[in-house]
Amino acid sequence: MTATPPGTPPVRVGLVGYGLAGSVFHAPLIAATEGLALDTVVTSNPERQQQARSEFPDVRTVATPDELFDRAGELDLVVVASPNKTHVPLATRALEAGLPVVVDKPVAGTAAEARALAALAEERGLLLSVFQNRRWDNDFLTLRELLAEDALGEVWRFESR
């Protein structure tokens, strides 16, 4: 990966959700990635708001997604790490606000919902990406290689724990 050119402003990220996924995976990864700035964390839980401010002193915290989307013009990207049933409506709001969005897995509850999100992103010319943190783990990379070599034959089912 190339370094961010000097003078390039960081990508300002709004993170919706500060439970396990938001606090353990997304926020630390955003904060540690050159060129990204964790701007805002959305959580209605006052203890989690305090935790976010303690871990990331420059972060703003807000209680609702509405408060985040009211500031859409001040953000460059939204990461949705909220409960699964909220992924589609929040990703839709982000796209409708003109913001690219990364959605924690699962992106949607149904294939039809996922296709509708993808269509909206394409229509708006915006990024829609699914965060699948296991995709680059060694077991998955090995499996991908074995499948490409047809070393396993036809795979009917795969479980990993």
C-alpha positions as CSV (number, residue, x, y, z in Angstrom):
1,M,0.0,0.0,0.0
2,T,1.3,3.4,-0.8
3,A,1.7,6.1,1.7
4,T,-0.7,9.1,1.8
5,P,0.8,12.0,-0.1
6,P,1.9,14.8,2.2
7,G,-0.8,17.5,2.7
8,T,-3.6,15.1,1.8
9,P,-6.4,15.5,4.4
10,P,-7.5,12.3,6.2
11,V,-10.6,10.5,5.2
12,R,-13.1,11.4,8.0
13,V,-14.9,8.3,9.2
14,G,-18.2,8.1,11.1
15,L,-18.6,4.8,13.0
16,V,-22.1,3.7,13.7
17,G,-22.0,1.2,16.6
18,Y,-19.5,0.8,19.5
19,G,-20.3,-2.7,20.7
20,L,-17.9,-5.5,20.1
21,A,-17.4,-5.0,16.4
22,G,-17.1,-1.2,16.6
23,S,-14.9,-1.0,19.6
24,V,-12.6,-4.0,19.1
25,F,-12.3,-4.2,15.3
26,H,-13.4,-1.1,13.5
27,A,-12.4,1.8,15.7
28,P,-8.8,0.5,16.3
29,L,-8.3,-0.3,12.6
30,I,-9.6,3.1,11.5
31,A,-7.4,4.9,14.0
32,A,-4.3,2.8,13.1
33,T,-4.7,3.3,9.3
34,E,-2.7,6.1,7.7
35,G,-5.0,8.4,5.9
36,L,-8.1,7.7,8.0
37,A,-9.4,9.7,11.0
38,L,-12.0,8.4,13.4
39,D,-14.2,11.5,13.5
40,T,-17.5,10.4,15.1
41,V,-18.8,7.4,17.0
42,V,-22.5,6.7,17.3
43,T,-23.7,4.9,20.4
44,S,-26.7,5.7,22.6
45,N,-24.9,4.1,25.6
46,P,-23.2,6.8,27.8
47,E,-20.6,4.3,29.1
48,R,-19.6,3.4,25.6
49,Q,-19.5,7.1,24.6
50,Q,-17.1,7.6,27.5
51,Q,-15.1,4.5,26.5
52,A,-14.8,5.9,22.9
53,R,-13.6,9.3,24.1
54,S,-11.2,7.7,26.5
55,E,-9.7,5.4,23.8
56,F,-9.8,8.1,21.1
57,P,-9.6,11.5,22.7
58,D,-10.2,13.5,19.5
59,V,-13.4,11.5,18.6
60,R,-16.9,13.1,18.8
61,T,-19.6,10.9,20.2
62,V,-23.3,11.2,19.3
63,A,-26.3,9.2,20.5
64,T,-28.2,8.7,17.3
65,P,-27.5,8.0,13.6
66,D,-29.6,11.2,12.8
67,E,-26.9,13.3,14.6
68,L,-24.3,11.7,12.4
69,F,-26.2,12.1,9.2
70,D,-26.9,15.7,10.0
71,R,-23.2,16.2,9.6
72,A,-22.8,14.2,6.4
73,G,-21.0,17.1,4.7
74,E,-18.3,16.9,7.3
75,L,-17.6,13.2,6.8
76,D,-16.1,11.1,4.0
77,L,-17.0,7.6,4.9
78,V,-19.4,5.7,7.2
79,V,-18.7,2.3,8.8
80,V,-21.8,0.5,10.0
81,A,-21.1,-1.8,12.9
82,S,-24.5,-1.8,14.6
83,P,-26.9,-4.7,15.2
84,N,-27.4,-6.8,12.0
85,K,-31.1,-5.8,11.6
86,T,-30.0,-2.1,11.3
87,H,-27.3,-2.7,8.6
88,V,-29.6,-2.1,5.6
89,P,-31.4,1.0,6.8
90,L,-28.2,2.6,8.0
91,A,-26.3,1.8,4.9
92,T,-29.2,3.2,2.9
93,R,-29.1,6.4,4.9
94,A,-25.4,6.8,4.4
95,L,-25.7,6.3,0.6
96,E,-28.6,8.6,0.4
97,A,-26.6,11.2,2.3
98,G,-23.9,10.9,-0.4
99,L,-21.4,8.9,1.8
100,P,-19.5,5.8,0.8
101,V,-20.2,3.0,3.3
102,V,-18.5,-0.1,4.7
103,V,-21.0,-2.5,6.4
104,D,-20.0,-5.1,8.9
105,K,-21.1,-8.6,8.0
106,P,-23.8,-9.6,7.2
107,V,-24.5,-6.7,4.8
108,A,-28.2,-7.6,4.7
109,G,-30.7,-10.1,5.8
110,T,-31.6,-11.2,2.3
111,A,-30.0,-11.3,-1.1
112,A,-32.7,-9.0,-2.4
113,E,-31.8,-6.4,0.3
114,A,-28.1,-6.7,-0.6
115,R,-28.9,-6.3,-4.3
116,A,-31.0,-3.2,-3.6
117,L,-28.1,-1.7,-1.6
118,A,-25.6,-2.5,-4.3
119,A,-28.0,-0.9,-6.9
120,L,-28.3,2.3,-4.8
121,A,-24.5,2.5,-4.4
122,E,-24.0,2.1,-8.1
123,E,-26.8,4.6,-8.9
124,R,-25.1,7.2,-6.6
125,G,-21.6,6.3,-7.7
126,L,-20.5,5.5,-4.2
127,L,-18.5,2.7,-2.6
128,L,-20.5,-0.1,-0.8
129,S,-18.2,-2.6,0.8
130,V,-18.7,-5.5,3.2
131,F,-16.2,-5.9,6.1
132,Q,-15.4,-9.6,6.2
133,N,-12.5,-9.7,8.6
134,R,-11.9,-13.4,8.1
135,R,-11.3,-13.1,4.3
136,W,-7.5,-12.7,4.7
137,D,-7.0,-15.3,7.5
138,N,-4.6,-18.1,6.6
139,D,-7.3,-20.8,6.8
140,F,-9.4,-19.0,4.3
141,L,-6.4,-18.2,2.0
142,T,-5.4,-21.9,2.1
143,L,-9.0,-23.0,1.3
144,R,-9.1,-20.5,-1.6
145,E,-5.9,-22.0,-3.0
146,L,-7.1,-25.5,-2.6
147,L,-10.4,-24.7,-4.3
148,A,-8.5,-23.0,-7.2
149,E,-6.4,-26.1,-7.6
150,D,-9.6,-28.3,-7.5
151,A,-7.8,-30.3,-4.8
152,L,-11.0,-30.8,-2.8
153,G,-13.5,-31.7,-5.6
154,E,-16.9,-30.2,-5.4
155,V,-17.5,-28.5,-2.1
156,W,-21.0,-28.7,-0.8
157,R,-20.6,-27.0,2.6
158,F,-17.9,-25.3,4.6
159,E,-17.9,-24.5,8.3
160,S,-15.2,-22.8,10.2
161,R,-15.0,-22.1,13.9
